[in-house]
């Protein structure tokens, strides 16, 4: 059960980031990316359309 909750939380965060990208609030996207695990960022990148993927790549912290 806890693993399902973690997956739901992760999915919700990724959906929130996608929405922020659509709204153009890049500063908020950058803050959200800083709080994600690299694997979550990779999952997000794979799920985004090409144009949004390029934007997120520029915002990924080093």
N, C-alpha and C positions, 0 to 999 in steps of 0.2 A: 504493500500500500504506500509506504513512504516514497518509493521509487516513482510510482505513478504521480504523486503530488509534485515531485521534483520535475518530472517531464511536463506536467501541466504548467507549472510556474515558468519553466524555460520556454515553452511554446507561447505563453502569454507575453513574455518579455520580447520574444522575437517578433510577435505580431505588433506589439507596441512600437518597436523600432521601425518596422515596415511602415506603419502609419505616420510616424514622425518624418520619415523620408518623403512620403507622399505630400506631407504638409510643408516640407522644406525647412523644418526646424533643425538645421544641421548641428548647432551647438548642443542641443539636447541629445541628438544622436551620438555625438562624440562622447558626452558624459555617460550615456548608456553603454557604449562600447567599452569604456574603461572598466565597467563593473562586470563584464562578461569574461568567462573562461575562454581561452583560445579555441577550444573545441566548439563552444557555442557560437563564436564569431565565424568559424568555418562553416557551421551548419547554416547560419544566417546567409553567408555569402553564396552558398550553393542554392539557396531557395529564392534568391532575388533575381529579378530580370537584369540583363546585362547592364543597362544604364545605371540602375541603382547600385549594382555591384561595384561599378567604377567609383561611384561617389563614396560608398562605404570604405573601399580600399584606401582612399585618400585620408579617411578619418581614423583608421585603425591605429591605435597607439603603437609605437615602436617596441 
